[in-house]
Structure formats: C-alpha cells, structure tokens
Amino acid sequence: MTDHKGKLSPLLKQATGVTAAKGEGAYIIDPEGRRYLDFTSGIGVTSTGHCHPKVVEAAQKQVATMVHAQATTVMNPRLPELAEKLGELTPDPLNAFFFSNAGTEAVEGAIRLVRQATERPNIIVFHGGFHGRTMGSLSLTTSSVGLRAGVSPMMSGVVVAPFPHAFHYGWSEEEATDFCLRELDRIFVTYSAPKETAAMFIEPVQGEGGYVPANTRFMQGLRERCDKHGIMLVFDEVQAGFGRSGKFWAHDHFGVTPDAILIAKGLASGFPISALAASEETMAKGWPGSQGGTYGGNAVSAAAAIATIDVIREEGLVENADRMGKRLRSNLETLKKDYPDMADIRGMGLMLGVEMRRGDTPDGERAGNILKECEKRGLLMLRCGPYQEIVRWLPPLIVNQEQIDEATRIFEEALQATA
C-alpha cells in the first residue's frame, strides 16, 4: 500500500546533516542549540548574515503593509525605490531593471532581450559557466554534466567557447588567454557568424565551475570583439556580485563595462528576488510581453533588497569582504605549504576555492570528507567544480577576523583527519 504521508522528493539532497532552527549573523543554530559557522551563506545569498536587524525590520514592516502587489497589475512602490538605489550602483548607461524571483529567471529574461534587441539567434557562453537550471539558462550552463543529463535536447543557438582557466590547462595566464581569444575568433569563422551572434554571457568569476576568475586582458578582448561586431556583452554577477569579490561588481576588477548585468543571490539577504539591468534604450528593444511574471519583484523581497543595499553601504561590507578575503587567502596560502594536496587556491574577495588533488587527479572524495570533518567541528562549507573537488569559501560579508581564523583552524584539523 502506498504511504500517503507527504514527503520531500528523494532527489532533494542536503550537503550537510544540519537542521537550521535559527540563523544569527555568521551562524546557523540547530534545534539542540549547537552553533555552526556558516561559510555557505545559502550559496552566497545571506550577504548581510542571517537575520540582520535592519533587513528583518524592513521585511516585517512591508509584510504588515502589502505582501504581494503583482508588478504588471499594480505598482509596488518598493520597485521604483529599489531601481533608483540599484541605478546608483550599476555602471552608466545601465539604468533600467527587470525584476524576477531567481537568478535563472534573470538569465531567461536576458536571453529573450538579447535576441529581440539584436534580431540575432546565437549566444556564446564559456566552458565551465553556470547560469541556472531552467531550460534556457541550463542550455547556457556547462559547469557539470550532471545538471544537463537526462533532459536533452537543449535550446539551440548556444555556442561554447573556452574560458582562460590557466590551472586546468597547465599553462600561464598569458598562454591560456591567447588560446581562448584565438578560439573565440575561430568560432566566428567556423560556427557562429558575428552577424548571427546576439550576445556573449560570462561570469566574471565562475561559480559552480570552480571559482575561477577571468582576467583583464581576456575580458577586454571580449569587449573589443563585441563592440566590433555589435554583439551584446552580458555579465552574470549572480554569485560574484554585490560585494562578494571585494569590489561591488566582480567586473570592476577588469575595467570593462557590460551591456547587461544579471543580479540575484546577495541582493536581498535571503529573500527571493533577482534583476536584469540594461540601458533604457536596450530594454525598449525588447518585445511587448517579454518581461513579466506573477511573483517577480515581490514587495517584501524588494523592501529587503533596499535594506540590504543600505546595510552594505553603511557597514562598509564591500571593503570588509576585501579585507577578510585577503586574510582568508593568506591563511590558506600558509596552510598550503604543509598540505600539497591543496593544489590551487583561487577566487576573489570572499569567494575563494581550494582545489583538492591527489597527484594530478582532482579529488572530490577528499573534498567531501573534509567538509564532513568541518561539520563535526562546527563549520559548514560546500563543494563545487566538475568533480566536486573544490572546497569553496563563501562566508557572509559581515564575517570578522576571529571567525576567519577559527574557520581556517577547523579546516586544518579536517585536512589532518582526512590525510
């Protein structure tokens, strides 16, 4: 007989064995009162930590006033307020915003916009990129075959170009950059003619693909090619943006301005909201009806996002991410001298990855065992990378030096326990 008691899907797997009864700053607290340093931040979402008082207050006030004001039916006053604040942070001329629920929806909105605005069909993405799980965004995603397995065929018109992951190739950054730009030019003469290429989508720092930053010459090379051929350049800042990289936008490290930015995760400290930013002129080239959604730009989420921006500015959290990121990297580099299986340390700000290897082989099993040992000692972290070999460091932007040092101490104990 079938058990009709409701259950969660067996496909929903947890990375840890922890039940989160409460969140407080940089900590998760389980039902028994045990505290865990949360260096996952809900996959980079709780930028101001768990339950920041100002974010909570803004959300509570909004809940008591209006929970749902459907954006294409009535005007939710929080949306123009949020757009105004975001406009102070995005580069000129990106001054128009389409709000939705999650990063993957922002990507879907961008796919529609670039094709309609350019009247071209093809999109170039970069190997190792993650852009979401809905079918259009999934078609742009190449960080792990497991995400795409069993659901083909993917959306047509997507071309994958190499990303300058120097450590993967075993080359210098210059060699990797030269190769990738050459291959990109080759795509234009073998696969997707420039006049049929609508846009390039790229993460300035790859997330799920392994915490791999791009570099200035590569990003400037993309900008030059896009300008030459009338192609739109779209930066997926869903994970790396909003201060995570030690600058407000990860692309600020490279001196390149995009034609559109995709924003989510840390935007509202845990409330579901995302945004597509482009110039008003570009947005106007989209077709009527191409932007909408029942819950997009929810009033409570928008209020939380406004408060999040205020907290980031008032508490200097971008600067803190830079300082604490440098402290964390220094700690990890010191550990690496004694633990050669820490094959590579990379990333920016408070978005760092440690690649575990056994000899020349990516060691996802070791990375997984390290995370289990960290959890036993009160530290929660995640893995990423195609072999799940990357231990990723993703603390909230409010993290302090004492917490950074405690986390690296626990990580060393976990390295010892899994040697």
PEGI-V255325 format. One line per field, one symbol per residue. ss: DSSP state (H for helix, E for strand, L for the rest). psi: psi as a letter, one per 20 degrees, with the letter a starting at -180 (. if undefined). burial: I if it has 16 or more other ideal C-beta (glycine too) atoms within 10 Angstrom, else O. A space follows every 50 residues. Layout:
ss->???
psi->???
burial->???
This chain:
ss->LLLLLLLLLLLLLLLLLLLLLEEEELEEELLLLLEEEELLHHHHLLLLLE LLHHHHHHHHHHHLLLLLLLLLLLLLHHHHHHHHHHHLLLLLLLLEEEEE LLHHHHHHHHHHHHHHHHLLLEEEEELLLLLLLLHHHHHLLLLLHHHHLL LLLLLLLEEEELLLLHHHHLLLHHHHHHHHHHHHHHHHHHLLLHHHEEEE EELLEELLLLLEELLHHHHHHHHHHHHHHLLEEEEELLLLLLLLLLLLLH HHHLLLLLLEEEELHHHLLLLLLEEEEELHHHHLLLLLLLLLLLLLLLHH HHHHHHHHHHHHHHLLHHHHHHHHHHHHHHHHHHHHLLLLLEEEEEEELL EEEEEEEELLEELHHHHHHHHHHHHHLLEELEEELLLLLEEEELLLLLLL HHHHHHHHHHHHHHHHHLL
psi->ppojppqqpiiopqhrjppohqqocjqqprhijppppnkhkkljgmhjrp lphhggggggghhigpgonphjgrpohhghggggghhihqqpknjqpppa grghhhgghhggghghhikqhqpprppiqpjairhghhhipkhphhhipj jqqrprjpppqqqmngggikrrhgggggghhghghhhhihgoqhijogrp pqphopehijloqarghghhhggghgghjkqqoppnkghialihiirgqh ihiikppriqpppcejhkkiqoqrqpprqhgghiiqqpiipaqgipkqgg ggghgghgggggghjlhghhhgghghggggghhghhhiniinhqpraqcl mqqoppqocjppmhgggghghghgghjkpprrraqhjkipopolrqiiqr hghghgghgggghhgghj.
burial->OOOOOOOOOOOOOOOIOIOIOOIOIIIIIOOOOOOIIIIIIIIIIIIIII OIOIIOOIIOOIOOOOOOIOIOOOOIOIIOOIIOOIOOIIOOOIIIIIII IIIIIIIIIIIIIIIOIIOIOIIIIIIIIIIIOOOIIIIIIIIIOOOOOO OOOOOOIIIOIIIIIIOIOOOOOOOIIIOIIOOIOOIIOOOIOIOOIIII IIIIIIIIIIIIIIIOOIIOIIIOIIOOOOIIIIIIIIIIIIIIIIIIII IIIIOIIIIIIIIIIIIIIIIIIIIIIIIOOIIOOIOOOOIOIOIIIIII IIIIIIIIIOIIOOOOIIOIIIIIIOIIIOIIOOIOOOIOIIIIIIIIII IIIIIIIOOOOIIIOIIIIIIOIIIOIOIIIIIIIIIIIIIIIIIIIIIO OOIIOOIIOIIIIIIOOIO
